[in-house]
Amino acid sequence: MLSDRLAGLAEAGLVVRTVTPGPPTAVAYALSDSGERLLPILDELGRWASGNLTEQPTA
């Protein structure tokens, strides 16, 4: 599941995937420039959610 999400983010240009040959082979992900520019927007969305959404009681 995680690899599918990361592949989608890489395809969208939000993360960069780097493979380092091994052994062992290592795969690293980092935010692209576009991903970095998205951080302030996500922070603001989180602040909005904290102030506007109420916590639902757990069952």
mmCIF file of the N, C-alpha and C atoms, coordinates in Angstrom:
data_MODEL
# 
_entry.id   MODEL 
# 
loop_
_atom_site.group_PDB 
_atom_site.id 
_atom_site.type_symbol 
_atom_site.label_atom_id 
_atom_site.label_alt_id 
_atom_site.label_comp_id 
_atom_site.label_asym_id 
_atom_site.label_entity_id 
_atom_site.label_seq_id 
_atom_site.pdbx_PDB_ins_code 
_atom_site.Cartn_x 
_atom_site.Cartn_y 
_atom_site.Cartn_z 
_atom_site.occupancy 
_atom_site.B_iso_or_equiv 
_atom_site.pdbx_formal_charge 
_atom_site.auth_seq_id 
_atom_site.auth_comp_id 
_atom_site.auth_asym_id 
_atom_site.auth_atom_id 
_atom_site.pdbx_PDB_model_num 
ATOM 1   N N  . MET A 1 1  ? 0.826   -1.185 0.000   1.00 0.00 ? 1  MET A N  1 
ATOM 2   C CA . MET A 1 1  ? 0.000   0.000  0.000   1.00 0.00 ? 1  MET A CA 1 
ATOM 3   C C  . MET A 1 1  ? 0.876   1.257  0.000   1.00 0.00 ? 1  MET A C  1 
ATOM 4   N N  . LEU A 1 2  ? 1.871   1.302  0.872   1.00 0.00 ? 2  LEU A N  1 
ATOM 5   C CA . LEU A 1 2  ? 2.745   2.466  0.939   1.00 0.00 ? 2  LEU A CA 1 
ATOM 6   C C  . LEU A 1 2  ? 3.483   2.671  -0.378  1.00 0.00 ? 2  LEU A C  1 
ATOM 7   N N  . SER A 1 3  ? 3.977   1.581  -0.963  1.00 0.00 ? 3  SER A N  1 
ATOM 8   C CA . SER A 1 3  ? 4.711   1.724  -2.221  1.00 0.00 ? 3  SER A CA 1 
ATOM 9   C C  . SER A 1 3  ? 3.808   2.252  -3.332  1.00 0.00 ? 3  SER A C  1 
ATOM 10  N N  . ASP A 1 4  ? 2.534   1.866  -3.315  1.00 0.00 ? 4  ASP A N  1 
ATOM 11  C CA . ASP A 1 4  ? 1.582   2.391  -4.300  1.00 0.00 ? 4  ASP A CA 1 
ATOM 12  C C  . ASP A 1 4  ? 1.381   3.891  -4.120  1.00 0.00 ? 4  ASP A C  1 
ATOM 13  N N  . ARG A 1 5  ? 1.258   4.324  -2.876  1.00 0.00 ? 5  ARG A N  1 
ATOM 14  C CA . ARG A 1 5  ? 1.078   5.757  -2.591  1.00 0.00 ? 5  ARG A CA 1 
ATOM 15  C C  . ARG A 1 5  ? 2.307   6.555  -3.014  1.00 0.00 ? 5  ARG A C  1 
ATOM 16  N N  . LEU A 1 6  ? 3.485   6.033  -2.666  1.00 0.00 ? 6  LEU A N  1 
ATOM 17  C CA . LEU A 1 6  ? 4.715   6.729  -3.035  1.00 0.00 ? 6  LEU A CA 1 
ATOM 18  C C  . LEU A 1 6  ? 4.888   6.791  -4.548  1.00 0.00 ? 6  LEU A C  1 
ATOM 19  N N  . ALA A 1 7  ? 4.533   5.717  -5.238  1.00 0.00 ? 7  ALA A N  1 
ATOM 20  C CA . ALA A 1 7  ? 4.611   5.716  -6.700  1.00 0.00 ? 7  ALA A CA 1 
ATOM 21  C C  . ALA A 1 7  ? 3.676   6.768  -7.283  1.00 0.00 ? 7  ALA A C  1 
ATOM 22  N N  . GLY A 1 8  ? 2.485   6.898  -6.724  1.00 0.00 ? 8  GLY A N  1 
ATOM 23  C CA . GLY A 1 8  ? 1.538   7.908  -7.183  1.00 0.00 ? 8  GLY A CA 1 
ATOM 24  C C  . GLY A 1 8  ? 2.041   9.325  -6.940  1.00 0.00 ? 8  GLY A C  1 
ATOM 25  N N  . LEU A 1 9  ? 2.647   9.546  -5.775  1.00 0.00 ? 9  LEU A N  1 
ATOM 26  C CA . LEU A 1 9  ? 3.200   10.864 -5.467  1.00 0.00 ? 9  LEU A CA 1 
ATOM 27  C C  . LEU A 1 9  ? 4.375   11.188 -6.388  1.00 0.00 ? 9  LEU A C  1 
ATOM 28  N N  . ALA A 1 10 ? 5.188   10.179 -6.698  1.00 0.00 ? 10 ALA A N  1 
ATOM 29  C CA . ALA A 1 10 ? 6.306   10.382 -7.630  1.00 0.00 ? 10 ALA A CA 1 
ATOM 30  C C  . ALA A 1 10 ? 5.779   10.691 -9.028  1.00 0.00 ? 10 ALA A C  1 
ATOM 31  N N  . GLU A 1 11 ? 4.750   9.978  -9.438  1.00 0.00 ? 11 GLU A N  1 
ATOM 32  C CA . GLU A 1 11 ? 4.151   10.213 -10.757 1.00 0.00 ? 11 GLU A CA 1 
ATOM 33  C C  . GLU A 1 11 ? 3.557   11.621 -10.843 1.00 0.00 ? 11 GLU A C  1 
ATOM 34  N N  . ALA A 1 12 ? 3.016   12.107 -9.728  1.00 0.00 ? 12 ALA A N  1 
ATOM 35  C CA . ALA A 1 12 ? 2.436   13.449 -9.690  1.00 0.00 ? 12 ALA A CA 1 
ATOM 36  C C  . ALA A 1 12 ? 3.508   14.532 -9.568  1.00 0.00 ? 12 ALA A C  1 
ATOM 37  N N  . GLY A 1 13 ? 4.750   14.115 -9.350  1.00 0.00 ? 13 GLY A N  1 
ATOM 38  C CA . GLY A 1 13 ? 5.839   15.080 -9.262  1.00 0.00 ? 13 GLY A CA 1 
ATOM 39  C C  . GLY A 1 13 ? 6.019   15.694 -7.890  1.00 0.00 ? 13 GLY A C  1 
ATOM 40  N N  . LEU A 1 14 ? 5.416   15.092 -6.853  1.00 0.00 ? 14 LEU A N  1 
ATOM 41  C CA . LEU A 1 14 ? 5.525   15.647 -5.512  1.00 0.00 ? 14 LEU A CA 1 
ATOM 42  C C  . LEU A 1 14 ? 6.700   15.074 -4.729  1.00 0.00 ? 14 LEU A C  1 
ATOM 43  N N  . VAL A 1 15 ? 7.152   13.890 -5.098  1.00 0.00 ? 15 VAL A N  1 
ATOM 44  C CA . VAL A 1 15 ? 8.329   13.289 -4.471  1.00 0.00 ? 15 VAL A CA 1 
ATOM 45  C C  . VAL A 1 15 ? 9.280   12.790 -5.548  1.00 0.00 ? 15 VAL A C  1 
ATOM 46  N N  . VAL A 1 16 ? 10.534  12.649 -5.155  1.00 0.00 ? 16 VAL A N  1 
ATOM 47  C CA . VAL A 1 16 ? 11.572  12.124 -6.051  1.00 0.00 ? 16 VAL A CA 1 
ATOM 48  C C  . VAL A 1 16 ? 12.052  10.803 -5.466  1.00 0.00 ? 16 VAL A C  1 
ATOM 49  N N  . ARG A 1 17 ? 12.109  9.790  -6.290  1.00 0.00 ? 17 ARG A N  1 
ATOM 50  C CA . ARG A 1 17 ? 12.543  8.452  -5.870  1.00 0.00 ? 17 ARG A CA 1 
ATOM 51  C C  . ARG A 1 17 ? 13.995  8.257  -6.300  1.00 0.00 ? 17 ARG A C  1 
ATOM 52  N N  . THR A 1 18 ? 14.845  7.842  -5.345  1.00 0.00 ? 18 THR A N  1 
ATOM 53  C CA . THR A 1 18 ? 16.254  7.600  -5.631  1.00 0.00 ? 18 THR A CA 1 
ATOM 54  C C  . THR A 1 18 ? 16.598  6.175  -5.223  1.00 0.00 ? 18 THR A C  1 
ATOM 55  N N  . VAL A 1 19 ? 17.191  5.423  -6.146  1.00 0.00 ? 19 VAL A N  1 
ATOM 56  C CA . VAL A 1 19 ? 17.602  4.050  -5.870  1.00 0.00 ? 19 VAL A CA 1 
ATOM 57  C C  . VAL A 1 19 ? 19.121  4.022  -5.785  1.00 0.00 ? 19 VAL A C  1 
ATOM 58  N N  . THR A 1 20 ? 19.633  3.487  -4.682  1.00 0.00 ? 20 THR A N  1 
ATOM 59  C CA . THR A 1 20 ? 21.067  3.324  -4.502  1.00 0.00 ? 20 THR A CA 1 
ATOM 60  C C  . THR A 1 20 ? 21.379  1.836  -4.646  1.00 0.00 ? 20 THR A C  1 
ATOM 61  N N  . PRO A 1 21 ? 22.235  1.481  -5.622  1.00 0.00 ? 21 PRO A N  1 
ATOM 62  C CA . PRO A 1 21 ? 22.523  0.056  -5.816  1.00 0.00 ? 21 PRO A CA 1 
ATOM 63  C C  . PRO A 1 21 ? 23.235  -0.532 -4.595  1.00 0.00 ? 21 PRO A C  1 
ATOM 64  N N  . GLY A 1 22 ? 23.006  -1.790 -4.373  1.00 0.00 ? 22 GLY A N  1 
ATOM 65  C CA . GLY A 1 22 ? 23.537  -2.455 -3.186  1.00 0.00 ? 22 GLY A CA 1 
ATOM 66  C C  . GLY A 1 22 ? 24.708  -3.341 -3.505  1.00 0.00 ? 22 GLY A C  1 
ATOM 67  N N  . PRO A 1 23 ? 24.894  -4.362 -2.758  1.00 0.00 ? 23 PRO A N  1 
ATOM 68  C CA . PRO A 1 23 ? 23.891  -4.810 -1.795  1.00 0.00 ? 23 PRO A CA 1 
ATOM 69  C C  . PRO A 1 23 ? 24.012  -4.087 -0.465  1.00 0.00 ? 23 PRO A C  1 
ATOM 70  N N  . PRO A 1 24 ? 22.970  -3.950 0.245   1.00 0.00 ? 24 PRO A N  1 
ATOM 71  C CA . PRO A 1 24 ? 21.577  -4.083 -0.194  1.00 0.00 ? 24 PRO A CA 1 
ATOM 72  C C  . PRO A 1 24 ? 21.140  -2.842 -0.977  1.00 0.00 ? 24 PRO A C  1 
ATOM 73  N N  . THR A 1 25 ? 20.218  -3.049 -1.871  1.00 0.00 ? 25 THR A N  1 
ATOM 74  C CA . THR A 1 25 ? 19.655  -1.937 -2.634  1.00 0.00 ? 25 THR A CA 1 
ATOM 75  C C  . THR A 1 25 ? 18.805  -1.087 -1.695  1.00 0.00 ? 25 THR A C  1 
ATOM 76  N N  . ALA A 1 26 ? 18.957  0.211  -1.797  1.00 0.00 ? 26 ALA A N  1 
ATOM 77  C CA . ALA A 1 26 ? 18.179  1.123  -0.951  1.00 0.00 ? 26 ALA A CA 1 
ATOM 78  C C  . ALA A 1 26 ? 17.356  2.047  -1.842  1.00 0.00 ? 26 ALA A C  1 
ATOM 79  N N  . VAL A 1 27 ? 16.165  2.320  -1.408  1.00 0.00 ? 27 VAL A N  1 
ATOM 80  C CA . VAL A 1 27 ? 15.283  3.250  -2.111  1.00 0.00 ? 27 VAL A CA 1 
ATOM 81  C C  . VAL A 1 27 ? 14.930  4.367  -1.136  1.00 0.00 ? 27 VAL A C  1 
ATOM 82  N N  . ALA A 1 28 ? 15.119  5.600  -1.564  1.00 0.00 ? 28 ALA A N  1 
ATOM 83  C CA . ALA A 1 28 ? 14.809  6.759  -0.726  1.00 0.00 ? 28 ALA A CA 1 
ATOM 84  C C  . ALA A 1 28 ? 13.853  7.673  -1.474  1.00 0.00 ? 28 ALA A C  1 
ATOM 85  N N  . TYR A 1 29 ? 13.020  8.346  -0.717  1.00 0.00 ? 29 TYR A N  1 
ATOM 86  C CA . TYR A 1 29 ? 12.075  9.305  -1.271  1.00 0.00 ? 29 TYR A CA 1 
ATOM 87  C C  . TYR A 1 29 ? 12.302  10.654 -0.601  1.00 0.00 ? 29 TYR A C  1 
ATOM 88  N N  . ALA A 1 30 ? 12.189  11.711 -1.369  1.00 0.00 ? 30 ALA A N  1 
ATOM 89  C CA . ALA A 1 30 ? 12.318  13.069 -0.836  1.00 0.00 ? 30 ALA A CA 1 
ATOM 90  C C  . ALA A 1 30 ? 11.314  13.956 -1.556  1.00 0.00 ? 30 ALA A C  1 
ATOM 91  N N  . LEU A 1 31 ? 10.909  15.013 -0.890  1.00 0.00 ? 31 LEU A N  1 
ATOM 92  C CA . LEU A 1 31 ? 9.998   15.955 -1.529  1.00 0.00 ? 31 LEU A CA 1 
ATOM 93  C C  . LEU A 1 31 ? 10.686  16.648 -2.697  1.00 0.00 ? 31 LEU A C  1 
ATOM 94  N N  . SER A 1 32 ? 9.963   16.794 -3.777  1.00 0.00 ? 32 SER A N  1 
ATOM 95  C CA . SER A 1 32 ? 10.444  17.582 -4.913  1.00 0.00 ? 32 SER A CA 1 
ATOM 96  C C  . SER A 1 32 ? 10.213  19.059 -4.591  1.00 0.00 ? 32 SER A C  1 
ATOM 97  N N  . ASP A 1 33 ? 10.635  19.929 -5.483  1.00 0.00 ? 33 ASP A N  1 
ATOM 98  C CA . ASP A 1 33 ? 10.373  21.359 -5.300  1.00 0.00 ? 33 ASP A CA 1 
ATOM 99  C C  . ASP A 1 33 ? 8.864   21.619 -5.197  1.00 0.00 ? 33 ASP A C  1 
ATOM 100 N N  . SER A 1 34 ? 8.094   20.928 -6.025  1.00 0.00 ? 34 SER A N  1 
ATOM 101 C CA . SER A 1 34 ? 6.630   21.087 -5.968  1.00 0.00 ? 34 SER A CA 1 
ATOM 102 C C  . SER A 1 34 ? 6.080   20.607 -4.634  1.00 0.00 ? 34 SER A C  1 
ATOM 103 N N  . GLY A 1 35 ? 6.597   19.501 -4.142  1.00 0.00 ? 35 GLY A N  1 
ATOM 104 C CA . GLY A 1 35 ? 6.174   18.986 -2.844  1.00 0.00 ? 35 GLY A CA 1 
ATOM 105 C C  . GLY A 1 35 ? 6.516   19.942 -1.720  1.00 0.00 ? 35 GLY A C  1 
ATOM 106 N N  . GLU A 1 36 ? 7.701   20.540 -1.790  1.00 0.00 ? 36 GLU A N  1 
ATOM 107 C CA . GLU A 1 36 ? 8.111   21.523 -0.778  1.00 0.00 ? 36 GLU A CA 1 
ATOM 108 C C  . GLU A 1 36 ? 7.175   22.731 -0.777  1.00 0.00 ? 36 GLU A C  1 
ATOM 109 N N  . ARG A 1 37 ? 6.785   23.179 -1.976  1.00 0.00 ? 37 ARG A N  1 
ATOM 110 C CA . ARG A 1 37 ? 5.891   24.334 -2.066  1.00 0.00 ? 37 ARG A CA 1 
ATOM 111 C C  . ARG A 1 37 ? 4.496   24.023 -1.542  1.00 0.00 ? 37 ARG A C  1 
ATOM 112 N N  . LEU A 1 38 ? 4.154   22.753 -1.450  1.00 0.00 ? 38 LEU A N  1 
ATOM 113 C CA . LEU A 1 38 ? 2.847   22.351 -0.939  1.00 0.00 ? 38 LEU A CA 1 
ATOM 114 C C  . LEU A 1 38 ? 2.784   22.387 0.590   1.00 0.00 ? 38 LEU A C  1 
ATOM 115 N N  . LEU A 1 39 ? 3.921   22.344 1.274   1.00 0.00 ? 39 LEU A N  1 
ATOM 116 C CA . LEU A 1 39 ? 3.942   22.271 2.740   1.00 0.00 ? 39 LEU A CA 1 
ATOM 117 C C  . LEU A 1 39 ? 3.190   23.415 3.431   1.00 0.00 ? 39 LEU A C  1 
ATOM 118 N N  . PRO A 1 40 ? 3.389   24.680 3.046   1.00 0.00 ? 40 PRO A N  1 
ATOM 119 C CA . PRO A 1 40 ? 2.627   25.745 3.731   1.00 0.00 ? 40 PRO A CA 1 
ATOM 120 C C  . PRO A 1 40 ? 1.117   25.596 3.560   1.00 0.00 ? 40 PRO A C  1 
ATOM 121 N N  . ILE A 1 41 ? 0.693   25.104 2.427   1.00 0.00 ? 41 ILE A N  1 
ATOM 122 C CA . ILE A 1 41 ? -0.736  24.906 2.177   1.00 0.00 ? 41 ILE A CA 1 
ATOM 123 C C  . ILE A 1 41 ? -1.274  23.809 3.095   1.00 0.00 ? 41 ILE A C  1 
ATOM 124 N N  . LEU A 1 42 ? -0.515  22.721 3.235   1.00 0.00 ? 42 LEU A N  1 
ATOM 125 C CA . LEU A 1 42 ? -0.941  21.630 4.109   1.00 0.00 ? 42 LEU A CA 1 
ATOM 126 C C  . LEU A 1 42 ? -0.944  22.065 5.574   1.00 0.00 ? 42 LEU A C  1 
ATOM 127 N N  . ASP A 1 43 ? 0.035   22.874 5.970   1.00 0.00 ? 43 ASP A N  1 
ATOM 128 C CA . ASP A 1 43 ? 0.044   23.415 7.333   1.00 0.00 ? 43 ASP A CA 1 
ATOM 129 C C  . ASP A 1 43 ? -1.198  24.256 7.592   1.00 0.00 ? 43 ASP A C  1 
ATOM 130 N N  . GLU A 1 44 ? -1.535  25.115 6.646   1.00 0.00 ? 44 GLU A N  1 
ATOM 131 C CA . GLU A 1 44 ? -2.726  25.967 6.792   1.00 0.00 ? 44 GLU A CA 1 
ATOM 132 C C  . GLU A 1 44 ? -3.993  25.117 6.845   1.00 0.00 ? 44 GLU A C  1 
ATOM 133 N N  . LEU A 1 45 ? -4.076  24.093 6.026   1.00 0.00 ? 45 LEU A N  1 
ATOM 134 C CA . LEU A 1 45 ? -5.229  23.191 6.042   1.00 0.00 ? 45 LEU A CA 1 
ATOM 135 C C  . LEU A 1 45 ? -5.349  22.497 7.394   1.00 0.00 ? 45 LEU A C  1 
ATOM 136 N N  . GLY A 1 46 ? -4.216  22.090 7.964   1.00 0.00 ? 46 GLY A N  1 
ATOM 137 C CA . GLY A 1 46 ? -4.233  21.469 9.285   1.00 0.00 ? 46 GLY A CA 1 
ATOM 138 C C  . GLY A 1 46 ? -4.718  22.429 10.358  1.00 0.00 ? 46 GLY A C  1 
ATOM 139 N N  . ARG A 1 47 ? -4.276  23.685 10.296  1.00 0.00 ? 47 ARG A N  1 
ATOM 140 C CA . ARG A 1 47 ? -4.738  24.691 11.259  1.00 0.00 ? 47 ARG A CA 1 
ATOM 141 C C  . ARG A 1 47 ? -6.248  24.916 11.111  1.00 0.00 ? 47 ARG A C  1 
ATOM 142 N N  . TRP A 1 48 ? -6.717  24.992 9.867   1.00 0.00 ? 48 TRP A N  1 
ATOM 143 C CA . TRP A 1 48 ? -8.145  25.166 9.634   1.00 0.00 ? 48 TRP A CA 1 
ATOM 144 C C  . TRP A 1 48 ? -8.921  23.986 10.224  1.00 0.00 ? 48 TRP A C  1 
ATOM 145 N N  . ALA A 1 49 ? -8.454  22.765 9.965   1.00 0.00 ? 49 ALA A N  1 
ATOM 146 C CA . ALA A 1 49 ? -9.144  21.579 10.457  1.00 0.00 ? 49 ALA A CA 1 
ATOM 147 C C  . ALA A 1 49 ? -9.179  21.564 11.979  1.00 0.00 ? 49 ALA A C  1 
ATOM 148 N N  . SER A 1 50 ? -8.080  21.942 12.615  1.00 0.00 ? 50 SER A N  1 
ATOM 149 C CA . SER A 1 50 ? -8.043  21.960 14.088  1.00 0.00 ? 50 SER A CA 1 
ATOM 150 C C  . SER A 1 50 ? -9.051  22.954 14.656  1.00 0.00 ? 50 SER A C  1 
ATOM 151 N N  . GLY A 1 51 ? -9.257  24.050 13.985  1.00 0.00 ? 51 GLY A N  1 
ATOM 152 C CA . GLY A 1 51 ? -10.180 25.057 14.484  1.00 0.00 ? 51 GLY A CA 1 
ATOM 153 C C  . GLY A 1 51 ? -11.609 24.890 14.052  1.00 0.00 ? 51 GLY A C  1 
ATOM 154 N N  . ASN A 1 52 ? -11.863 24.068 13.046  1.00 0.00 ? 52 ASN A N  1 
ATOM 155 C CA . ASN A 1 52 ? -13.216 23.986 12.483  1.00 0.00 ? 52 ASN A CA 1 
ATOM 156 C C  . ASN A 1 52 ? -13.877 22.623 12.509  1.00 0.00 ? 52 ASN A C  1 
ATOM 157 N N  . LEU A 1 53 ? -13.115 21.594 12.729  1.00 0.00 ? 53 LEU A N  1 
ATOM 158 C CA . LEU A 1 53 ? -13.707 20.255 12.740  1.00 0.00 ? 53 LEU A CA 1 
ATOM 159 C C  . LEU A 1 53 ? -13.755 19.751 14.178  1.00 0.00 ? 53 LEU A C  1 
ATOM 160 N N  . THR A 1 54 ? -14.860 19.168 14.527  1.00 0.00 ? 54 THR A N  1 
ATOM 161 C CA . THR A 1 54 ? -15.006 18.627 15.868  1.00 0.00 ? 54 THR A CA 1 
ATOM 162 C C  . THR A 1 54 ? -14.632 17.155 15.865  1.00 0.00 ? 54 THR A C  1 
ATOM 163 N N  . GLU A 1 55 ? -14.076 16.724 16.977  1.00 0.00 ? 55 GLU A N  1 
ATOM 164 C CA . GLU A 1 55 ? -13.681 15.319 17.103  1.00 0.00 ? 55 GLU A CA 1 
ATOM 165 C C  . GLU A 1 55 ? -14.932 14.476 17.279  1.00 0.00 ? 55 GLU A C  1 
ATOM 166 N N  . GLN A 1 56 ? -14.996 13.360 16.548  1.00 0.00 ? 56 GLN A N  1 
ATOM 167 C CA . GLN A 1 56 ? -16.130 12.456 16.638  1.00 0.00 ? 56 GLN A CA 1 
ATOM 168 C C  . GLN A 1 56 ? -15.885 11.471 17.771  1.00 0.00 ? 56 GLN A C  1 
ATOM 169 N N  . PRO A 1 57 ? -16.915 11.175 18.562  1.00 0.00 ? 57 PRO A N  1 
ATOM 170 C CA . PRO A 1 57 ? -16.739 10.196 19.644  1.00 0.00 ? 57 PRO A CA 1 
ATOM 171 C C  . PRO A 1 57 ? -16.454 8.815  19.064  1.00 0.00 ? 57 PRO A C  1 
ATOM 172 N N  . THR A 1 58 ? -15.590 8.078  19.749  1.00 0.00 ? 58 THR A N  1 
ATOM 173 C CA . THR A 1 58 ? -15.271 6.717  19.294  1.00 0.00 ? 58 THR A CA 1 
ATOM 174 C C  . THR A 1 58 ? -16.292 5.742  19.860  1.00 0.00 ? 58 THR A C  1 
ATOM 175 N N  . ALA A 1 59 ? -16.515 4.694  19.102  1.00 0.00 ? 59 ALA A N  1 
ATOM 176 C CA . ALA A 1 59 ? -17.527 3.712  19.506  1.00 0.00 ? 59 ALA A CA 1 
ATOM 177 C C  . ALA A 1 59 ? -17.009 2.787  20.574  1.00 0.00 ? 59 ALA A C  1 
# 
